[in-house]
Amino acid sequence: MFSKSVVNFVKELSFEKLPSDVVKQAKYCMLDWLGAVFGAFREVPASILREFVVDIGGCEQATLLPFGIRTSCLNAALVNGSLAHMIEYDDIFKEGIYHPGAPVIAAALAVAEYAKASGKKLIEGIVAGYEVSTRLAQAMNPEHYRYWHTTGTVGAIGAASAASKVLSLSEREIKWALGIAGTMAAGLQQTLLENAWGKPLHAGKAAFNGVMAALLAKRGFVGAEALLEGEKGFIRAMAGDEKVSKLGELFGHLGRDFNILKTTFKYYPSCGHTHSAIDAALELVRRHGINHTMVEEIEISTYSVAVDVAGREKPMTSYEAKFSIAYCVAAAIRFGRVSLAQFEPCCLADDGLRRLLSVTRVVRDLDADKEFPRKRRSKVSLKLRNGSIVSTTSDYRRGDPEKPLTEEQMREKFFSLVTLCVLETKANDLWNRVQSIDMEDNMSLFFSSLGFIKDI
C-alpha cells in the first residue's frame, strides 16, 4: 500500500542516517526560505496577515517572522508560509511544478519551536516534507497543475509529513495526519490569473493545514488512511485515476535518493516560468553588448504553461509584472538585470521599458511542451535597428540543478533580502547559526537568542 511506504519513511528517517550533502542542502533550503520571508515584510498582504494574527491572538508558541511576534504555531505557520511565497523568490522543485520550501519549512519550524525540538529534528522534518511532497507532485503533474496550485494542495501533505516527523508521531498518527491534511488541501489556479493575493496564502494555509493535521493526529483525531491513493482520494480527484500507477515508481526510492538535492533556488524574484527567458535575454545583452535603444522587436517562444501562467502582455502592477514573461524580458534588456528593484513603480512606468513591451511578442513552442516540466525551454530573438537578428535558447534556468547557484550567489541573495529589515551583523549571525543548526538543542530559543528581531 502506497501510504504505508510513506508512513514508514517518515517514521524511520533519522538525522544520523542522512547523507552529508542532504543535510547541507536542507540548511540551504532554510536559508533561502528565511530570505524570502524577510524580503516580504513590507508587502501589503504581509501587514494584513500580521494584523489578523495580532487581532485573533494565540498562545506564544512560535515566532512570526520577520515581525518578532510570538504567536501560536498555527498562526506562525500560516503567516511565515505565506510570506515565503509572497515575493516570488522561494525555491522550486521543477519536475513537480511545486514550491516545497514555503509550506514545508514554515510547518517544520513552527512545530519545532512549539515542541522545543532540536535542530536535528527540524532537519529531519524538512527532509521528510520535501521527499514526500516532491514525489507526490511529480506523480500528479503536469495534469494537476491545469486547475490546481500544487504548492497549496501537495504542500499540505508536505507540511503534515514535516510536522509529523518533528513531533515524532507514531505510524498510526502519521497516517491520520496525512489523511487529515489531504482532505483539507486546496488552491486553485484562478487566483494566479487575477491580480489577487490568494497565491501566497495557498502556501501559508498548506503549512497551517499540515501543522493542524499533525497536532490533531497526535491527540487521536482519526484521518482516512488511504486518503492519498484511495478510490475517492486526493490523487484520483485532483489528477486522475491513471496517476495512481506512478506512485510505486516514484516512491520506491524513498530514502535511497533525495529529491531535495534537485531543488531550484530562484535567481530572479518573479514567476519561475519567466526565468529561462530572462536568462536568454541577459545572455544576448552580454554577448552582443546590446543597449535597449538598439532593439526594434522582441520575440519569445516558450512552453505553453509559461504562456498560460505568465503571458500578461501589458502588466500595470508589480504582481502582474512578476507574472509577465514579456515584462521580465523587457526589464532584463532595459536595465541589464532583474531584481526586486525592477518591479518598483518607477521601473513599471519607465518609458524605455514600456516601449520594449510594445514591440514584444510571446508565442507557444509546442516542441518545448514535450519536455516540460523537466526542461523550461525559452528562445529569445531580438531584431535590432540595424536589421540584424540575434537569438539564443535556454533549456534550464539559472538556479536549476543543471545550472546551480554558487554558495556566494546564495549568500548574496540571502543578505540582499534579510538586510532589508535587520542589521547586517544580525543577518550574518543568522546565516552562521543556520549553517550549524544541527547543534541547536531547543529551537524555541533559536530566534530570541539571536536578538535580531528588535532591529526591525
Secondary structure, DSSP 8 states (H G I E B T S, - for coil): -HHHHHHHHHHH--GGGS-HHHHHHHHHHHHHHHHHHHHTTTSHHHHHHHHHHHHH---S-EEETTTTEEE-HHHHHHHHHHHHTTSS-S-BBGGGTB--HHHHHHHHHHHHHHHT--HHHHHHHHHHHHHHHHHHHHHHTTGGGGTB-HHHHHHHHHHHHHHHHHTT--HHHHHHHHHHHHHH---BTHHHHTT-SHHHHHHHHHHHHHHHHHHHHHTT----TTTTTSTTSHHHHHH-GGGGGGHHHHHTTBTTB-GGGG-B--SSSS-GGGHHHHHHHHHHHHHHT--GGGEEEEEEEE-HHHHHHHB-SS--SHHHHHTBHHHHHHHHHHHS--SGGGGSHHHHT-HHHHHHHHTEEEEE-HHHHTTTTT---EEEEEEETTS-EEEEEESS-TTSTTS---HHHHHHHHHHHHTTTS-HHHHHHHHHHHHTGGG-S-GGGHHHHH--GGG-
